[in-house]
Amino acid sequence: MHIDRIANKILTNKTVLSGLEKVSDHGTSFAAGTSLLMSLGVRTFSIYNTPDVEKENKFYAMANSITSGIVKFGIVEAIALPIENAVTRIDKNSAKYLKDTTLKNFNPQTRSYKFVTQIIKLSTGLLTAIPKSILTIALIPVVMSKIFRYNPLEDLKKAAEKFPYKNESARFFNINDSLNVSKEPAFTGRIGDKISNGISKIIENKKVQKLATLTDVLLTSASVWQTNRSDSIKENCKRVLNYNNIINTAITIALGYWLDGFVKNHTAPGIEKFKEVNKHNPKLPKYIEGINIIRPTIIFAFIYYGLLPMFSTYTSEKLDKFLNKKHNQ
């Protein structure tokens, strides 16, 4: 009985409930912030400590982790925050933005409404996938040069001087020039009723579909494409980096959704208990939404940034060497 009282206090704690509400309102920001911290810390540390991997490939993988985390956080926040604020305005004043016929069966208190608005927030990941990959790959040489004190362009520059007919132009060896085509766009202007009105049209569209897996696939595909086009990454390192990204995405999708379902099923009694003790709280749907954001975010972060980096870094290099050996036989 004493344990039940403690559990009830935790489940009705104002700080806990306020945190869940904030996560519900800013789900994309929460996911991006989690990714940033894990990219800069856990994933980079794991890659650095991967045994039996060439130093150069480690540097590329670590630089990719750092740049992807920073770029994702910056570019997603620039687009996500205005969208999240617009959805919040609709939540608080739905009568202003939604039609009366829509509000009868589809309003901020319904599960279907919560689902659609969360999809709208998460869709920013899909919209920013390609520019994120362009910026990430373009910034890898900068991180390697400034942080790791390793210039991957030196060997390429020497090769260009020795075999000039194999290289298009010396401009590829100027890091600043290579970044000119990939500068992050500026997002300015006050976001107001126009965005909210626009999003309300999306909310009233019944064909909105889940985009999470598509975003992961698109992001990885764009990253592979951009890596292959890059003149700032050595050819043998391009393959290893691409294998690394593909392995990470494939295993994360395959294992992540299974593990998320597993955890969801085994925590169902706890969620029901949470609903019961907060059943009179009008913000209960938001709290549940916050839980449903935190759970998969933490699970996917644990897999992608905690478990996989060492495995994928090791496997990608060994796969590249194996394929090269088979090709040269």
C-alpha positions as MATLAB code, in Angstrom:
seq = 'MHIDRIANKILTNKTVLSGLEKVSDHGTSFAAGTSLLMSLGVRTFSIYNTPDVEKENKFYAMANSITSGIVKFGIVEAIALPIENAVTRIDKNSAKYLKDTTLKNFNPQTRSYKFVTQIIKLSTGLLTAIPKSILTIALIPVVMSKIFRYNPLEDLKKAAEKFPYKNESARFFNINDSLNVSKEPAFTGRIGDKISNGISKIIENKKVQKLATLTDVLLTSASVWQTNRSDSIKENCKRVLNYNNIINTAITIALGYWLDGFVKNHTAPGIEKFKEVNKHNPKLPKYIEGINIIRPTIIFAFIYYGLLPMFSTYTSEKLDKFLNKKHNQ';
ca = [
       0.000    0.000    0.000;
       2.877    2.330    0.843;
       4.427    1.601   -2.558;
       1.135    2.478   -4.268;
       1.050    5.862   -2.525;
       4.601    6.620   -3.661;
       3.740    5.558   -7.224;
       0.641    7.769   -7.216;
       2.676   10.759   -6.040;
       5.176   10.246   -8.848;
       2.464    9.772  -11.488;
       0.681   12.953  -10.392;
       3.816   15.012   -9.726;
       3.434   18.492  -11.262;
       7.011   18.525  -12.575;
       6.549   15.161  -14.284;
       3.230   16.198  -15.812;
       4.615   19.551  -16.928;
       7.543   17.796  -18.585;
       5.230   15.433  -20.462;
       3.139   18.376  -21.639;
       6.218   20.202  -22.929;
       7.393   17.092  -24.775;
       3.915   16.784  -26.310;
       4.051   20.383  -27.534;
       7.661   20.165  -28.728;
       8.119   16.534  -29.745;
      10.427   17.277  -32.667;
      12.583   19.553  -30.526;
      12.848   16.843  -27.878;
      13.892   14.252  -30.463;
      16.407   16.615  -32.085;
      17.899   17.586  -28.716;
      18.232   13.931  -27.716;
      19.918   13.145  -31.046;
      22.325   16.065  -30.617;
      23.479   14.993  -27.161;
      23.855   11.354  -28.176;
      25.687   12.257  -31.423;
      28.217   14.474  -29.669;
      28.756   12.146  -26.726;
      27.747    8.485  -26.680;
      28.011    7.707  -30.403;
      31.328    9.494  -30.918;
      32.825    7.784  -27.858;
      31.611    4.378  -29.067;
      33.111    4.859  -32.542;
      36.432    6.051  -31.084;
      36.700    2.891  -28.980;
      35.849    0.480  -31.792;
      38.717   -2.057  -31.999;
      40.572   -3.113  -35.146;
      39.380   -0.230  -37.360;
      41.640    2.109  -39.323;
      42.073    5.527  -37.747;
      40.948    7.343  -40.878;
      37.639    5.489  -41.038;
      37.060    6.233  -37.361;
      37.627    9.929  -38.016;
      35.112    9.960  -40.856;
      32.495    8.107  -38.797;
      33.031   10.387  -35.778;
      32.902   13.524  -37.914;
      29.703   12.250  -39.544;
      28.179   11.702  -36.095;
      29.095   15.192  -34.876;
      28.020   17.063  -38.006;
      24.770   15.123  -38.405;
      23.794   15.870  -34.812;
      24.554   19.580  -35.063;
      22.994   20.064  -38.503;
      19.895   18.067  -37.617;
      19.307   20.090  -34.483;
      19.858   23.437  -36.209;
      17.932   22.896  -39.422;
      15.052   20.957  -37.860;
      14.624   23.538  -35.115;
      14.506   26.340  -37.682;
      11.495   24.706  -39.319;
      10.009   22.693  -36.461;
       9.534   25.474  -33.931;
       7.246   27.637  -36.111;
       5.186   24.554  -36.996;
       4.936   23.410  -33.378;
       3.912   26.900  -32.271;
       1.271   27.002  -35.002;
      -0.174   23.645  -33.901;
      -0.205   24.854  -30.287;
      -2.239   27.886  -31.335;
      -4.761   25.589  -32.993;
      -4.878   23.432  -29.844;
      -5.653   26.431  -27.655;
      -8.097   28.144  -30.017;
      -9.385   25.418  -32.329;
     -12.668   27.238  -32.978;
     -10.744   30.031  -34.691;
      -8.967   27.759  -37.162;
     -11.154   24.659  -37.645;
     -14.616   24.407  -39.150;
     -17.612   23.623  -36.943;
     -18.233   20.403  -38.861;
     -14.656   19.307  -38.148;
     -14.827   20.177  -34.450;
     -17.845   17.932  -33.864;
     -15.848   14.719  -34.200;
     -12.295   15.930  -34.620;
     -11.011   18.313  -31.958;
      -7.995   18.657  -29.637;
      -9.546   16.168  -27.181;
      -9.796   13.294  -29.677;
      -7.096   10.673  -30.294;
      -7.322   11.085  -34.064;
      -6.635   14.809  -33.773;
      -3.601   14.156  -31.555;
      -2.300   11.613  -34.027;
      -2.596   13.921  -37.029;
      -1.054   16.947  -35.295;
       1.871   14.857  -34.095;
       2.423   13.577  -37.643;
       2.501   17.189  -38.835;
       5.173   18.028  -36.253;
       7.264   14.958  -37.084;
       6.976   15.563  -40.842;
       9.639   18.261  -40.530;
      12.146   15.410  -40.398;
      11.090   14.324  -43.881;
      11.124   17.874  -45.244;
      14.666   18.501  -43.993;
      16.194   15.109  -44.880;
      17.926   16.151  -48.096;
      19.301   19.555  -46.982;
      20.454   17.907  -43.756;
      22.450   15.283  -45.650;
      24.012   17.918  -47.929;
      25.164   20.032  -44.998;
      26.331   17.017  -43.005;
      28.593   15.646  -45.727;
      29.889   19.115  -46.642;
      30.907   19.824  -43.047;
      32.711   16.521  -42.400;
      36.105   17.806  -43.707;
      35.761   20.911  -41.527;
      35.186   18.859  -38.372;
      38.049   16.517  -39.227;
      40.379   19.436  -39.794;
      39.348   21.644  -36.861;
      38.593   19.052  -34.189;
      40.676   15.995  -35.093;
      43.536   17.976  -36.688;
      43.361   15.659  -39.668;
      43.017   17.031  -43.181;
      41.499   14.400  -45.493;
      42.116   16.654  -48.487;
      45.917   16.457  -48.318;
      46.116   13.047  -49.977;
      43.588   14.140  -52.595;
      45.546   17.297  -53.263;
      48.750   15.339  -53.758;
      46.938   12.991  -56.119;
      45.590   15.967  -58.081;
      49.105   17.351  -58.496;
      50.435   13.963  -59.577;
      47.499   13.024  -61.845;
      45.830   16.317  -62.851;
      43.914   14.683  -65.692;
      41.896   12.666  -63.147;
      40.629   15.721  -61.334;
      38.203   18.358  -62.495;
      39.500   21.378  -60.639;
      41.623   22.487  -57.703;
      38.532   24.169  -56.302;
      37.570   20.872  -54.684;
      40.467   21.256  -52.276;
      39.189   24.518  -50.846;
      36.884   23.642  -47.961;
      35.233   27.036  -47.941;
      34.408   26.818  -51.642;
      32.950   23.341  -51.236;
      30.553   24.669  -48.635;
      29.259   27.599  -50.680;
      26.561   25.517  -52.368;
      25.341   24.069  -49.084;
      24.817   27.010  -46.782;
      21.902   26.669  -44.404;
      18.980   28.802  -45.512;
      17.909   31.626  -43.260;
      14.482   31.380  -41.715;
      13.142   34.767  -40.800;
       9.827   36.411  -40.201;
       7.162   36.150  -37.545;
       5.094   32.979  -37.739;
       1.442   33.702  -37.064;
      -2.060   32.950  -38.137;
      -1.112   32.148  -41.744;
       0.812   29.031  -40.739;
      -1.892   27.976  -38.303;
      -4.538   28.410  -41.013;
      -2.428   26.387  -43.420;
      -1.882   23.585  -40.922;
      -5.573   23.514  -40.105;
      -6.170   22.457  -43.723;
      -3.768   19.572  -43.242;
      -5.497   18.587  -40.016;
      -8.798   18.403  -41.883;
      -7.242   16.196  -44.575;
      -8.017   12.542  -43.774;
      -5.214   11.109  -45.963;
      -2.281   12.023  -43.697;
      -0.003    8.973  -43.252;
       2.800    8.051  -40.906;
       6.193    9.260  -42.174;
       8.786    8.056  -39.638;
      10.213    5.095  -41.577;
      10.100    6.980  -44.884;
      12.103    9.789  -43.283;
      14.827    7.394  -42.118;
      15.106    5.763  -45.542;
      15.121    9.089  -47.388;
      17.737   10.543  -45.051;
      20.073    7.568  -45.487;
      19.567    7.499  -49.268;
      20.308   11.213  -49.512;
      23.379   10.793  -47.332;
      24.742    7.970  -49.517;
      24.084    9.975  -52.667;
      25.761   13.088  -51.273;
      28.732   11.094  -49.977;
      29.306    9.575  -53.423;
      29.220   13.063  -54.986;
      31.619   14.564  -52.467;
      35.092   15.490  -53.662;
      36.252   16.018  -50.077;
      36.089   12.340  -49.062;
      38.513    9.678  -50.281;
      36.964    6.951  -52.421;
      37.727    4.030  -50.089;
      36.357    5.995  -47.116;
      33.161    6.833  -49.028;
      32.260    3.152  -49.242;
      32.936    2.502  -45.569;
      30.941    5.580  -44.534;
      28.014    4.527  -46.726;
      28.042    0.970  -45.410;
      28.076    2.397  -41.894;
      25.002    4.588  -42.499;
      23.079    1.816  -44.267;
      23.790   -0.741  -41.527;
      22.764    1.752  -38.837;
      19.470    2.618  -40.528;
      18.529   -0.956  -41.453;
      19.128   -2.377  -37.978;
      17.557    0.621  -36.238;
      14.346    0.271  -38.254;
      14.220   -3.522  -37.912;
      15.101   -3.669  -34.222;
      13.719   -0.313  -33.130;
      10.083   -0.844  -34.037;
      10.098   -4.359  -32.589;
      11.654   -3.146  -29.334;
       9.278   -0.175  -29.182;
       6.313   -2.529  -29.514;
       7.796   -4.859  -26.911;
       8.311   -2.053  -24.396;
       4.888   -0.588  -25.163;
       3.175   -3.905  -24.451;
       5.068   -4.506  -21.224;
       4.490   -0.976  -19.933;
       0.766   -1.005  -20.752;
      -0.263   -1.704  -17.121;
       1.790    1.271  -15.967;
       0.178    3.511  -18.587;
      -3.274    2.382  -17.496;
      -2.332    3.179  -13.900;
      -1.173    6.622  -15.033;
      -4.472    7.205  -16.831;
      -6.435    6.128  -13.785;
      -4.730    8.462  -11.289;
      -4.950   11.393  -13.735;
      -8.386   10.626  -15.199;
      -9.853   13.935  -14.021;
      -7.000   15.994  -15.432;
      -8.125   17.721  -18.674;
      -4.557   17.567  -20.000;
      -4.362   13.775  -19.805;
      -4.309   13.348  -23.642;
      -1.239   15.599  -23.801;
       0.512   13.612  -21.076;
      -0.137   10.358  -22.933;
       1.117   11.951  -26.137;
       4.289   13.013  -24.315;
       4.855    9.454  -23.104;
       4.333    8.140  -26.640;
       7.023   10.543  -27.881;
       9.555    9.881  -25.136;
       9.363    6.078  -25.328;
      10.335    5.573  -29.028;
      12.776    8.510  -28.935;
      14.744    6.992  -26.054;
      14.559    3.481  -27.514;
      15.779    4.523  -30.969;
      18.481    6.740  -29.440;
      19.671    3.828  -27.294;
      19.910    1.558  -30.339;
      21.214    4.043  -32.924;
      23.645    5.984  -30.762;
      24.444    3.505  -28.008;
      24.452   -0.077  -29.316;
      25.090    0.224  -33.057;
      28.049    2.603  -33.630;
      30.785    0.172  -32.571;
      29.174   -2.725  -34.437;
      28.476   -0.766  -37.641;
      31.898    0.943  -37.678;
      33.672   -2.398  -37.322;
      31.391   -4.252  -39.745;
      31.432   -1.572  -42.468;
      35.224   -1.563  -42.718;
      35.440   -5.365  -42.719;
      32.714   -5.524  -45.372;
      34.593   -3.051  -47.572;
      37.837   -5.042  -47.284;
      36.024   -8.299  -48.016;
      34.326   -6.902  -51.129;
      37.596   -5.376  -52.346;
      39.361   -8.707  -51.893;
      36.642  -10.545  -53.841;
      36.749   -7.911  -56.585;
      40.539   -8.180  -56.979;
      40.599  -11.973  -57.146;
];
